[in-house]
Amino acid sequence: MDSQTIAAIVIKHDFRGRVRPYFREVLETIQQITHASACCLEWFTDELDALTMVVGENTDVIGQAARFPEMANLLKSQKPVFVQNAAKQADFSVDVRNQLSARGISAFAGLPILVDGVQKGKVVIVFSKPVSGFEKTVKMTVSPIRLIEKFTKDLLSADAWDKTRELIQRLQKNSADGIFLTDKNGIVVYASAALEKKIHRKTSTVIGRPISVIGGPNAKIFRKKFNTLQEGSFRKELVQFISKRGKENYLEVKVLPVNLSSGDAYVLWLVKDVTKRIKEAKSLENWRKNIEEFTYTVSHDLKAPIISIEGYLSLLLSENLEELSGDGKYYIHKISKNVRLMKQMIQELLELSRIGQDKGEFRQISFSPIIRNVLDEYRFQIEKRGVEVVVPNRFPRLKCNPQLIQLLFSNLVSNAIKFLGDQENPRIEIGWKRSDSSVVLFVKDNGIGISPKNHDWIFNVFYRLERTQDVEGSGVGLAIVKKIIESHNGQINVDSDLGQGTTFFLSFPKGN
């Protein structure tokens, strides 16, 4: 298959999307300036597909008119046709005149579309009522029809075809992706040179043969994909490809069906080798798992000595407290406080590592009981601080891991309480809203806020803001929140500034 044939396929597939909006706009203009009941464009060329388009208040009259041979024959003429009063048209039988009148066809005109003296179509205008100054009214359409003729001429110009052929040639020469075309029966009719490196076969050995030849050991995958194509779809799929020699690589296959109204149908295949990317992603995933396992092991092993230190401190305080000086008691207090912090950090590191290792059971639930449980968990702190808590009457149902989502909101509510600062009227709001592609939940407070320069840092493990060093916490909570929302294929964003409070937005895909 040469570049000219490929160009023809591409142009034919593309032209409908290009000309339809343009032609419809011109037809609607004709219909408006003539006050016609309906306007029809019949557009046909040898090079491209035929097209019929109808606009107006009563589009059925065009189809009705075509049923009458006398009217249809008139409209086939390459000359303009004007029928000012169908009920009195001498060429029509009495029966036809009566039926046209009954169907609301009072007058009509047919105006040819000519390109270099050759008819490429016709515009038909139908009126349901008598029109005064009929020919003058119809002649108002000359300019719009000239626009259709010019557009048709430009579209069919040799220059446009030459440019498209050049584009196809450059695509074949410069594209790193493999390209091939199959007909409606799945026979390969064209294959680019770049395809050879992707499938480890000479293109000359696949052209004219079934698509299963390209697949080799993967033949069923390609054949199944071909069989499940839907008209107008554009799909992308990752295929694990094994050559005849056993070499394994990964191909990203994109498919574009090209269906023509003439009945010809092709499928354009784009094949990209993504083996390097996939292997790097797998390597990164293995590295991540190793880090998580290391974190879990270290955190678990650190618990024993911390518990031991905590035990000895407890004995020291219970049996030798009176023997300690004031400074000794102060040091013991500091040690005890840091041991508790270390214990909390280790526990939260364990929780963080478990999120990656075990996603648990995902099920469809309402978030309402989760929010109630979290607020009950912090009831004492909320009442002690006098915090106004605002929540809606109901929350959405989403597919999630309930334990992880409760941990997520527990961390966010705990953060909101801790960083309310000296706010006289402390307030925390938990709510939700829908967008086109996701369900967004949020936790909002009117506390001390976060400088925008720190927004990207606060989700890092152990990161603490300078102004909050005196606030109890490990610096792991927001890292846990981020990891939980990502395990649900979601995103977390923060909106905050110093002294302006903080809002955390949690976006869950609607698929959840």
C-alpha positions as CSV (number, residue, x, y, z in Angstrom):
1,M,0.0,0.0,0.0
2,D,1.6,3.3,-1.1
3,S,1.5,6.8,0.5
4,Q,-1.3,8.0,-1.8
5,T,-3.7,5.1,-0.7
6,I,-2.9,5.7,3.0
7,A,-3.5,9.5,2.5
8,A,-6.9,8.7,0.9
9,I,-7.8,6.6,3.9
10,V,-6.8,9.2,6.4
11,I,-8.5,12.0,4.5
12,K,-11.7,10.0,4.1
13,H,-11.9,9.2,7.8
14,D,-11.1,12.8,8.8
15,F,-13.3,14.7,6.4
16,R,-16.6,14.0,8.1
17,G,-15.4,15.5,11.3
18,R,-14.1,18.6,9.4
19,V,-17.0,19.3,7.0
20,R,-20.0,18.5,9.1
21,P,-19.9,21.5,11.5
22,Y,-19.1,23.8,8.6
23,F,-21.8,22.6,6.3
24,R,-24.4,22.6,9.1
25,E,-23.6,26.2,9.9
26,V,-24.0,27.2,6.2
27,L,-27.3,25.3,5.9
28,E,-28.7,26.9,9.1
29,T,-27.8,30.3,7.6
30,I,-29.7,29.5,4.4
31,Q,-32.7,28.2,6.4
32,Q,-32.8,31.4,8.5
33,I,-32.4,34.0,5.7
34,T,-35.1,32.2,3.5
35,H,-37.4,31.2,6.4
36,A,-37.6,27.8,4.8
37,S,-39.2,24.8,6.6
38,A,-36.1,22.7,5.8
39,C,-32.8,22.7,4.0
40,C,-30.9,19.7,2.7
41,L,-27.4,19.3,1.4
42,E,-26.5,16.3,-0.8
43,W,-22.7,16.3,-1.2
44,F,-20.9,13.7,-3.2
45,T,-17.5,13.4,-4.9
46,D,-15.5,10.6,-6.5
47,E,-12.6,11.2,-4.1
48,L,-14.5,11.3,-0.8
49,D,-17.6,9.8,0.7
50,A,-21.2,11.0,0.1
51,L,-22.9,13.1,2.7
52,T,-26.5,14.1,3.3
53,M,-27.4,16.7,5.9
54,V,-30.8,18.2,6.8
55,V,-31.7,21.2,9.0
56,G,-34.9,23.0,9.8
57,E,-38.1,22.8,11.7
58,N,-39.6,20.1,9.6
59,T,-36.8,17.9,8.4
60,D,-39.2,15.0,7.4
61,V,-40.4,16.9,4.3
62,I,-37.1,16.2,2.5
63,G,-37.6,12.5,2.8
64,Q,-41.3,12.8,1.9
65,A,-40.3,14.8,-1.3
66,A,-37.9,12.1,-2.4
67,R,-40.9,9.7,-2.7
68,F,-42.3,11.5,-5.7
69,P,-40.5,10.7,-9.0
70,E,-41.6,14.0,-10.6
71,M,-40.0,16.0,-7.8
72,A,-36.9,13.8,-7.5
73,N,-36.2,14.1,-11.3
74,L,-36.4,17.8,-11.2
75,L,-33.9,17.9,-8.3
76,K,-31.4,15.8,-10.2
77,S,-30.9,18.5,-12.8
78,Q,-27.5,20.3,-12.8
79,K,-29.4,23.5,-13.4
80,P,-31.2,25.5,-10.6
81,V,-34.8,24.4,-10.1
82,F,-37.5,26.7,-8.9
83,V,-41.1,25.5,-8.0
84,Q,-42.9,28.4,-6.6
85,N,-46.3,26.7,-6.2
86,A,-46.2,22.9,-6.1
87,A,-50.0,22.8,-6.0
88,K,-50.1,24.4,-9.5
89,Q,-47.0,22.8,-11.0
90,A,-48.1,21.6,-14.5
91,D,-45.5,18.8,-14.6
92,F,-47.1,17.2,-11.6
93,S,-50.1,15.0,-11.7
94,V,-53.2,16.1,-9.6
95,D,-52.5,13.2,-7.2
96,V,-48.9,14.3,-6.6
97,R,-49.9,18.0,-6.2
98,N,-52.5,17.0,-3.6
99,Q,-50.1,14.8,-1.6
100,L,-47.4,17.5,-1.6
101,S,-49.9,19.9,-0.3
102,A,-51.0,17.5,2.4
103,R,-47.4,17.0,3.5
104,G,-46.8,20.7,3.9
105,I,-44.7,21.2,0.7
106,S,-45.8,24.4,-0.8
107,A,-42.7,25.4,-2.7
108,F,-39.1,24.2,-3.2
109,A,-35.9,24.9,-5.0
110,G,-32.8,22.9,-5.9
111,L,-29.5,24.6,-6.3
112,P,-26.4,22.7,-7.7
113,I,-22.9,22.8,-6.1
114,L,-20.4,23.2,-8.9
115,V,-16.7,22.9,-8.8
116,D,-14.9,23.8,-12.1
117,G,-18.2,23.1,-13.9
118,V,-18.7,19.6,-12.4
119,Q,-21.6,19.0,-10.0
120,K,-20.5,17.9,-6.6
121,G,-23.8,18.2,-4.8
122,K,-27.1,20.1,-4.4
123,V,-28.8,22.2,-1.8
124,V,-32.6,21.7,-1.6
125,I,-34.8,24.3,0.1
126,V,-38.4,23.4,1.0
127,F,-41.1,25.9,2.1
128,S,-44.4,24.9,3.8
129,K,-46.1,28.2,2.9
130,P,-46.3,30.3,-0.3
131,V,-43.4,32.7,-0.7
132,S,-43.8,36.2,-2.1
133,G,-40.7,37.1,-4.3
134,F,-39.8,33.5,-4.4
135,E,-36.9,33.6,-6.9
136,K,-35.5,36.7,-5.1
137,T,-35.6,34.9,-1.8
138,V,-33.9,31.8,-3.2
139,K,-31.2,33.9,-4.9
140,M,-30.2,35.2,-1.4
141,T,-28.6,31.8,-1.0
142,V,-26.0,32.3,-3.7
143,S,-23.2,33.5,-1.3
144,P,-23.6,30.6,1.2
145,I,-23.6,28.1,-1.7
146,R,-20.4,29.7,-3.1
147,L,-18.8,29.1,0.3
148,I,-19.7,25.4,0.0
149,E,-18.3,25.3,-3.5
150,K,-15.0,27.0,-2.4
151,F,-14.6,24.7,0.6
152,T,-15.2,21.6,-1.6
153,K,-12.6,22.8,-4.1
154,D,-10.0,23.5,-1.5
155,L,-10.6,20.2,0.2
156,L,-10.2,18.3,-3.1
157,S,-7.3,20.4,-4.3
158,A,-4.1,18.6,-5.4
159,D,-2.1,20.6,-3.0
160,A,-4.2,19.3,0.0
161,W,-3.6,15.7,-1.2
162,D,0.1,16.3,-1.8
163,K,0.5,17.7,1.7
164,T,-1.2,14.7,3.2
165,R,0.9,12.3,1.2
166,E,4.0,14.2,2.4
167,L,2.8,14.0,6.0
168,I,2.3,10.2,5.6
169,Q,5.7,9.8,4.1
170,R,7.4,11.7,6.9
171,L,5.4,9.7,9.4
172,Q,6.6,6.5,7.9
173,K,10.2,7.6,7.8
174,N,10.6,9.4,11.1
175,S,8.2,7.7,13.5
176,A,9.8,5.4,16.0
177,D,6.5,3.7,16.4
178,G,5.6,0.7,14.3
179,I,2.6,1.3,12.0
180,F,0.4,-1.2,10.1
181,L,-3.0,-1.3,8.5
182,T,-5.5,-4.1,8.3
183,D,-8.6,-4.4,6.2
184,K,-12.0,-5.4,7.6
185,N,-11.1,-9.1,7.4
186,G,-7.9,-8.6,9.5
187,I,-5.5,-8.9,6.6
188,V,-2.4,-6.7,6.8
189,V,-2.3,-4.4,3.9
190,Y,0.5,-2.1,4.9
191,A,3.4,-2.3,7.5
192,S,6.1,0.4,8.2
193,A,9.8,-0.4,8.4
194,A,9.8,0.6,12.1
195,L,7.4,-2.2,12.9
196,E,10.2,-4.8,12.1
197,K,12.1,-3.9,15.3
198,K,8.9,-4.2,17.4
199,I,7.8,-7.7,16.2
200,H,11.2,-9.1,15.1
201,R,9.9,-9.9,11.6
202,K,10.4,-8.5,8.1
203,T,7.4,-6.4,7.0
204,S,7.5,-8.3,3.7
205,T,6.5,-11.5,5.5
206,V,3.4,-10.0,7.1
207,I,1.8,-7.9,4.3
208,G,-1.1,-9.7,2.7
209,R,-1.4,-12.2,5.6
210,P,-3.8,-12.3,8.6
211,I,-3.1,-10.2,11.7
212,S,-2.2,-13.3,13.7
213,V,1.1,-13.4,11.8
214,I,2.2,-10.2,13.6
215,G,1.3,-11.6,17.0
216,G,3.4,-14.7,16.6
217,P,3.1,-16.5,19.9
218,N,0.8,-13.7,20.9
219,A,-1.6,-14.2,17.9
220,K,-4.7,-14.7,20.1
221,I,-4.2,-11.3,21.8
222,F,-4.0,-9.4,18.5
223,R,-6.9,-11.3,17.0
224,K,-9.1,-10.8,20.0
225,K,-8.4,-7.1,20.0
226,F,-9.3,-6.9,16.3
227,N,-12.6,-8.7,16.9
228,T,-13.6,-6.5,19.8
229,L,-13.1,-3.2,18.0
230,Q,-16.0,-0.7,18.1
231,E,-16.6,1.8,15.4
232,G,-15.1,5.2,16.3
233,S,-13.2,4.0,19.3
234,F,-9.5,4.7,20.0
235,R,-8.0,2.2,22.4
236,K,-4.7,1.7,24.0
237,E,-3.5,-1.5,25.5
238,L,-0.3,-3.0,26.9
239,V,0.7,-6.3,25.4
240,Q,3.4,-8.6,26.7
241,F,5.1,-9.7,23.5
242,I,7.2,-12.8,23.1
243,S,9.1,-13.2,19.8
244,K,9.6,-16.6,18.0
245,R,13.1,-16.7,19.6
246,G,11.6,-16.2,23.1
247,K,12.7,-12.6,23.6
248,E,10.2,-10.8,25.8
249,N,9.3,-7.2,25.5
250,Y,6.3,-5.0,26.2
251,L,4.3,-3.2,23.4
252,E,1.8,-0.4,23.8
253,V,-0.7,-0.9,21.1
254,K,-3.1,1.9,20.0
255,V,-5.9,1.1,17.6
256,L,-8.0,3.5,15.4
257,P,-10.8,2.0,13.3
258,V,-11.3,3.8,10.0
259,N,-14.8,3.1,8.7
260,L,-16.0,4.7,5.5
261,S,-19.6,5.2,4.4
262,S,-18.6,3.6,1.1
263,G,-18.3,0.3,2.9
264,D,-14.5,0.2,2.9
265,A,-13.1,-0.3,6.4
266,Y,-9.5,-0.4,7.7
267,V,-7.9,-0.5,11.1
268,L,-4.8,1.7,11.9
269,W,-2.4,0.1,14.4
270,L,0.3,2.1,16.2
271,V,2.9,0.0,18.1
272,K,5.3,1.5,20.6
273,D,8.0,-0.5,22.4
274,V,7.7,0.4,26.2
275,T,9.9,-2.4,27.5
276,K,12.4,-0.1,29.1
277,R,9.7,1.9,30.8
278,I,7.9,-1.2,32.2
279,K,11.1,-2.7,33.5
280,E,12.1,0.5,35.2
281,A,8.7,0.7,36.7
282,K,8.9,-2.9,38.0
283,S,12.4,-2.2,39.4
284,L,11.1,0.9,41.1
285,E,8.2,-1.1,42.6
286,N,10.6,-3.8,43.8
287,W,12.7,-1.1,45.4
288,R,9.7,0.5,47.1
289,K,8.6,-2.9,48.5
290,N,12.1,-3.5,49.8
291,I,12.1,-0.1,51.5
292,E,8.7,-0.8,53.0
293,E,9.9,-4.2,54.3
294,F,13.0,-2.7,55.7
295,T,11.0,0.0,57.4
296,Y,8.7,-2.5,58.9
297,T,11.5,-4.7,60.1
298,V,13.5,-1.9,61.7
299,S,10.4,-0.4,63.3
300,H,9.3,-3.8,64.6
301,D,12.8,-4.5,66.0
302,L,13.0,-1.1,67.7
303,K,9.9,-1.6,69.7
304,A,11.5,-4.1,72.0
305,P,14.3,-1.8,73.4
306,I,11.9,1.1,73.6
307,I,9.5,-1.0,75.7
308,S,12.4,-2.1,77.8
309,I,13.5,1.6,78.4
310,E,10.0,2.5,79.2
311,G,9.8,-0.3,81.8
312,Y,13.0,0.7,83.5
313,L,11.8,4.3,83.6
314,S,8.6,3.2,85.3
315,L,10.6,1.2,87.9
316,L,12.9,4.2,88.5
317,L,9.9,6.5,89.1
318,S,8.1,4.1,91.3
319,E,11.0,2.9,93.5
320,N,13.6,5.6,93.5
321,L,11.7,8.8,92.9
322,E,12.4,10.2,96.4
323,E,16.1,9.7,96.0
324,L,16.2,11.9,92.8
325,S,17.1,15.6,92.9
326,G,15.0,18.2,91.2
327,D,17.2,18.1,88.1
328,G,17.1,14.3,88.1
329,K,13.3,14.3,88.1
330,Y,13.3,16.9,85.3
331,Y,15.7,14.7,83.2
332,I,13.6,11.6,83.9
333,H,10.5,13.5,82.8
334,K,12.3,14.6,79.5
335,I,13.5,11.1,78.9
336,S,10.0,9.7,79.5
337,K,8.5,12.2,77.1
338,N,11.0,11.4,74.3
339,V,10.5,7.7,74.8
340,R,6.7,8.1,74.3
341,L,7.4,10.2,71.2
342,M,9.8,7.5,69.9
343,K,7.2,4.8,70.6
344,Q,4.6,6.8,68.7
345,M,7.0,7.4,65.7
346,I,7.8,3.7,65.6
347,Q,4.1,2.8,65.7
348,E,3.2,5.2,62.9
349,L,6.1,4.0,60.8
350,L,4.7,0.5,61.2
351,E,1.3,1.8,60.1
352,L,2.9,3.5,57.2
353,S,4.7,0.4,56.0
354,R,1.6,-1.8,56.4
355,I,-0.4,0.5,54.1
356,G,1.9,-0.5,51.2
357,Q,2.0,-4.2,52.1
358,D,-1.6,-5.0,52.9
359,K,-4.4,-3.0,51.2
360,G,-7.0,-5.1,53.1
361,E,-10.7,-5.5,52.0
362,F,-12.2,-2.8,49.8
363,R,-16.0,-2.6,50.0
364,Q,-18.8,-0.1,49.2
365,I,-19.7,1.8,52.4
366,S,-21.0,5.2,53.6
367,F,-18.4,7.5,55.1
368,S,-21.0,8.7,57.7
369,P,-20.2,6.1,60.4
370,I,-16.5,6.5,59.9
371,I,-16.7,10.3,60.5
372,R,-18.9,9.7,63.6
373,N,-16.3,7.2,65.0
374,V,-13.4,9.7,64.4
375,L,-15.3,12.5,66.1
376,D,-16.1,10.3,69.1
377,E,-12.4,9.4,69.3
378,Y,-11.6,13.0,69.8
379,R,-14.7,14.0,71.7
380,F,-12.7,15.0,74.9
381,Q,-10.2,17.2,73.0
382,I,-13.0,18.8,71.0
383,E,-15.1,19.7,74.1
384,K,-12.1,20.8,76.1
385,R,-11.0,23.2,73.4
386,G,-14.6,24.3,72.7
387,V,-14.4,23.5,69.0
388,E,-17.4,24.0,66.8
389,V,-17.7,20.9,64.5
390,V,-19.7,21.2,61.3
391,V,-20.7,18.0,59.3
392,P,-23.4,17.4,56.7
393,N,-26.3,15.1,57.4
394,R,-25.0,12.4,55.1
395,F,-21.8,11.4,53.3
396,P,-21.3,9.6,49.9
397,R,-20.9,5.8,49.6
398,L,-17.5,4.8,48.1
399,K,-15.6,1.7,47.6
400,C,-12.7,1.8,50.1
401,N,-10.8,0.1,52.9
402,P,-12.8,1.2,56.0
403,Q,-9.9,0.8,58.5
404,L,-7.5,2.9,56.4
405,I,-10.1,5.6,55.7
406,Q,-10.8,5.8,59.5
407,L,-7.1,6.2,60.1
408,L,-6.9,8.9,57.4
409,F,-9.6,11.0,58.9
410,S,-8.3,10.4,62.4
411,N,-5.0,11.9,61.4
412,L,-6.6,14.9,59.7
413,V,-9.0,15.7,62.6
414,S,-6.1,15.2,65.1
415,N,-4.0,17.7,63.1
416,A,-6.9,20.2,62.8
417,I,-7.3,20.2,66.6
418,K,-3.6,20.4,67.4
419,F,-3.0,23.4,65.1
420,L,-6.0,25.6,66.0
421,G,-3.6,27.8,67.8
422,D,-5.1,30.6,70.0
423,Q,-8.3,30.9,67.8
424,E,-11.1,32.3,70.0
425,N,-13.8,30.6,68.0
426,P,-12.2,27.3,66.9
427,R,-14.1,25.6,64.1
428,I,-13.6,22.4,62.1
429,E,-15.7,21.5,59.1
430,I,-15.9,18.1,57.4
431,G,-17.8,18.0,54.1
432,W,-17.9,16.7,50.5
433,K,-18.8,17.7,46.9
434,R,-18.9,16.0,43.5
435,S,-17.0,17.0,40.4
436,D,-17.2,15.5,36.9
437,S,-14.6,12.8,37.6
438,S,-14.4,12.4,41.3
439,V,-15.9,12.7,44.8
440,V,-14.1,15.3,46.9
441,L,-14.1,15.2,50.7
442,F,-12.5,17.9,52.8
443,V,-11.4,18.7,56.3
444,K,-11.3,22.4,57.0
445,D,-10.1,24.4,60.1
446,N,-9.6,28.0,61.0
447,G,-6.3,27.5,62.8
448,I,-2.7,28.8,62.3
449,G,-2.5,27.8,58.7
450,I,0.5,26.7,56.6
451,S,2.7,28.9,54.4
452,P,2.3,28.0,50.6
453,K,6.1,27.4,50.4
454,N,5.6,24.4,52.8
455,H,2.7,22.8,51.0
456,D,4.8,20.2,49.2
457,W,6.9,19.4,52.3
458,I,4.2,18.6,54.8
459,F,3.5,15.1,53.4
460,N,7.1,14.0,53.9
461,V,7.9,11.6,56.8
462,F,9.1,13.3,60.0
463,Y,8.7,16.8,58.5
464,R,7.7,19.4,61.2
465,L,7.0,23.1,60.7
466,E,9.3,25.4,62.7
467,R,6.4,27.1,64.4
468,T,4.9,23.8,65.6
469,Q,7.9,22.2,67.3
470,D,6.2,22.6,70.7
471,V,3.1,20.8,69.4
472,E,3.1,17.1,70.3
473,G,3.4,14.9,67.2
474,S,5.7,12.6,65.2
475,G,5.6,14.2,61.8
476,V,4.3,11.0,60.2
477,G,0.5,11.6,60.2
478,L,0.2,13.5,56.9
479,A,2.6,11.0,55.2
480,I,0.1,8.2,56.3
481,V,-2.8,10.3,54.9
482,K,-1.1,10.7,51.5
483,K,-0.2,7.0,51.2
484,I,-3.8,6.0,52.1
485,I,-5.4,8.2,49.6
486,E,-3.0,7.1,46.9
487,S,-3.8,3.4,47.7
488,H,-7.4,4.3,46.8
489,N,-6.2,5.8,43.4
490,G,-7.0,9.3,44.8
491,Q,-5.2,12.6,45.4
492,I,-4.7,14.9,48.3
493,N,-4.3,18.7,48.0
494,V,-4.0,21.5,50.6
495,D,-5.3,25.0,50.5
496,S,-3.8,27.2,53.3
497,D,-1.8,30.3,54.2
498,L,-0.5,31.6,57.5
499,G,-3.3,32.7,59.8
500,Q,-5.9,31.7,57.3
501,G,-6.7,28.1,58.4
502,T,-6.2,25.0,56.4
503,T,-8.3,22.8,54.1
504,F,-7.3,19.3,53.0
505,F,-9.1,18.1,49.9
506,L,-9.3,14.3,49.3
507,S,-10.3,13.3,45.7
508,F,-11.7,9.8,45.1
509,P,-12.2,8.7,41.5
510,K,-15.9,8.1,40.7
511,G,-15.0,4.6,39.8
512,N,-14.5,4.0,43.5
